[in-house]
Amino acid sequence: MKIVEVQINKIQTGKVVAQAKINFGWFWLAGFKVVDGGESKKYVTPPSYKSSFGWKALFTTVKKSDWKEIQSRILEAYEEWELEESTRDM
């Protein structure tokens, strides 16, 4: 799996602090959410839709390591974005 680019869009809707989309080289996958888990802990959720039984993920990865890489790259991009924003405010 090759992640070419991650884009972050800051939002503030409840615990969701940002949305992310990933460029895999030949397609973009959008709808990832960065969620505030409290105590400065952030986590990533996959693109999903609401059903009568709750939220359902739109995709899963075959290998757990691929999902870990997606989460890691999104959180890295979010932290970089947050750092850039804080230096702009100074």
Secondary structure, 3 states (H helix, E strand, C coil): CCCCEEEEEEEEECCEEEEEEEECCCCEEEEEEEEECCCCCEEEECCEEEECCEEEECCCCCCHHHHHHHHHHHHHHHHHHHHHHHHHCC
